[in-house]
Amino acid sequence: MLSYRHMYHAGNFADVFKHALLARLLAALNLKDKPWCYLDTHAGIGRYDLMHEWAQKAREYDNGIARLWGRKDIPLALAPYLDAVKAANPYPNLRFYPGSPFIAKQLARRGDRIVLSELNKVDFEELRAVFAGDKQVAAHLMDGYQALKAFLPPKERRGLVLLDSSFDRAREFARIAAALQQAHARWATGIYAIWYPLMAPGAMLGFARDIDQTGIRKILRLELRIAAEGAETIPGCGMLVVNPPYKFANEARPLLEWLWQVLARDGAGGVKVDWLAPE
C-alpha cells in the first residue's frame, strides 16, 4: 500500500468517473438542512499538480479531465464536480487536479464535517498542509480500514463514506467486502461509495458474490468501460453505492453515458447501471 502514489494517475478517466459520482452524492446530501459527515478512507494528498514529473510521466490526465476542460456542452449534472476542478485552478489553464478531500471540502456547508485517513506518511504530510488551519477537516495518519472502525457511526448520523483502495495488494476485493460488512453493521443508514477497477471476469464475479453474501441490501452498481479487454491499462472501473439517494440511479446513467462518449477509446466499452442487491 505504501508504495502506491496516485500522482502518476491523477486526473485520469477513473478519477473523472469517481469524482463526478462523488460530487453528485454530496450534492444530494446537501438537499437537506441537516449536517453530514464525510469519511475518506484513502485520502491521498488532497490536490495534485499535473505538471509534477510523476504526473507528466504517463500524462493519464490527457485522457481524463483534460478532455472535459473547456468544453461548452457539459451536462448540468457534472457542474458540482467541474466547479470543484475550477476551484483548484484559479487561472484559465488546467494545472491542478482536486482529490476527493478537496471536492468534499468544496461541497461542504457550515456544520458539515470531513474526516480523512491516509497511511502513507509523505502523502499525509501533504494532505495535512492542504487543509492546515481548517477546523472543518480532520486528517489522520491511519489505515483506511481502521478508520472505518474508529469513526463510524458519526455523531451526525448521516453522511458518506468513500472507500477508495489503491488495489496494490492481493485479495483486496475480499478485504473490501469484509470491511463493508463490518462498517455497515456499525452504521447501516450511511451512504457507502466503493470504487474498484475492472479486472478479469472471474475476479469481478467473485467480488459481486462476496458483496452479495454480506447480506447488505440496496447496493447500486455503476461501471464505466472505456477500452477493450487486453488494453495496457485497466479497461474501466466501477463504483458500488450502498443506500444511494433518491433518484441517484436515474441521474447517474445519463451522466456516465455522456462521460463514455467523451472518454472512450474508439467507441470501446460502455456503461452499466444496475442493482447488485436491491432493497
Disulfide bonds with the S-S distance in Angstrom:
none
